[in-house]
């Protein structure tokens, strides 16, 4: 997905970047400035996207050993205007991405430069207001890309406000040998309220309002600063690239998951880097071959504290008080060979080693320092008998590292969670039509499940996920000026526990997610342009208990955006999200027993029936045309 495609989407929060994409399930908790529920390949939505590996410019986003949930992913730091492209790999099939890659990986690349600056304001329902300004130019030895954002919303429910600022600052230069180097610094901060989760039965009975907050003092704050350097040299088929980064963040979250309010305080500094090199050549004169080798390193210095609170004041002894250093060192490699013009083999893998240095202040010496490692082999084959037809099959193993506060303390022998995944599929590519279909299966030796952040992590034993994805797009109009395309995608999933009766299902996994829609970019008059997108999302029922006796209802969501641009640089837009039916099933959590729970144990966070935003922006050039020197004759 590139910047023009993103500009056509109705993006109110980062979750909207992924809603229309095949295979994704996206859920808005409605709890303020926390990570969304993002899932791929049959993983649960209730764990804040932890089973996908996220990167921005090569920097990992998943928070290892998080109190909130293992490998918690909060992409609120992402600035939509700064995105150049989003690359998505469904399944654990890329050697470049390791920890948390069980459902797949998301690699986001930010812009280097563009020949204009912009200012924009937008606002809408629920007291939402946003201001954004960017500055960039493509002239000069140092190319800046600067972006600033201020944001506020009251939220749909009581005590669901969000205040946020974001500053993204990047400069890029080209070295004498043609290599590019970029330096960026980001500062992000947010403060928010959390309305909590309400009884589904009580809302249905009318005894409480779906908008009411359970505790007006729930909420939190987060602050992040980072410095990142990226280096790239050579063409893509011979590229040498590297990344160095340092990031600091702290956060506090006050919330209640059934046992009263508690605070989770997290203060962490992350340092690391990665380097990779691609070589492309041939065996003899006839067999193309490409080799990728690389390595990555990451160290997190973490202070984690959790204790009961009343109105944000600590009211009892700490449940967690730990300082730790977690280091991940990995190497990866891949070989691609094309012995025939229509046949390509891929083989590779990675090895990740983890080191944990733990200071448990509640039980000193109770958890020894440990080290463990895991290998992740990958293999694939692609057959292209015709230029419009490709058959493919992939094998890959993925994993998630151990979370110290939630899993390792008390279980020093625990190992990284390993999964094995296989897929096979077909892709048809014509000038105006594209269709991809695949079937996949994933086996887990020991399913780790957390019904909600703050609730205990439980181990459910063996699990198997099976599913299929279908993604189609028809380019109705396709020319340099006008583009209209229709798209549809469907992902069906079965996520079951093996030999664990009466537990049969992995909870909080929708049986299907489908999208049907249109996006367009059409010239009107006098170089003016009408653009936008509209799509309907259909989400199947989710088992809320392991026995499958309590479920959500299927629901749908309609999303659309319409923008009109003038050649002078002005753009006006409006966008809306509408839930025509059920608004309680997007987020539903079982606070009771995983087997045999009652309907009174189900708590939800209601979505608004409709949310409308509108705004205007102005773009002006920063690149001045060079004047032709006058010819003077004497």
ABEGO torsion letter per residue (X at the ends): XBAAAAAABBBABAAAAAAABBGBBBBBAGAEBBBBBBBBGGBBAAAGGAABBBBBGGBBABBBGBAABBGBBBAAABBAAABABBBBBBEBABAABBBGAAAEBBBBBBBABBABBBBBBBBEBGGBBBBBBBBBBABEABBBBBBBBBBBBAEABBGABBBBBBBBBBBBBBBAAGBBBBBBBBBBBBBBBBAEBBBAAAAAAGABBAABBABAABEEBBBBBBBBBBBBBEBAAABBBBBBBBBBBBBBBBBBAGAEBBBBBBBBBBBEBBBBBBBBBBBEAABBBBBBBBBBBBBBBBBBBBBBBBGGBBABBBABBBBBBBBBBBBBBBBBBBABAABBBBBBEBBBBBBBBBBBAABBGABBBBBBBBBBBBBBBBBBABAABBBBBBBBBBBBBBBAAAAABGBAABBBBBBBBBBBBBBBBBAABBBBBBBBBBBBABBBBBABBGBBBBBAEBBBBBBBBBBBBBBABBBAABBBBBBBBBBBBBBBBBGAOABABBBGBBABBBBBBBBBBBBBBGGBBBBEBBBBBBBBBBBABAAGABBBBBBBBBBBBBBBBBAAGBBBBBBBBBBABBAAAABBBBABBABGBBAAABBBBBBBABBBBBBBBBBBBABBBBBBBBBBBX
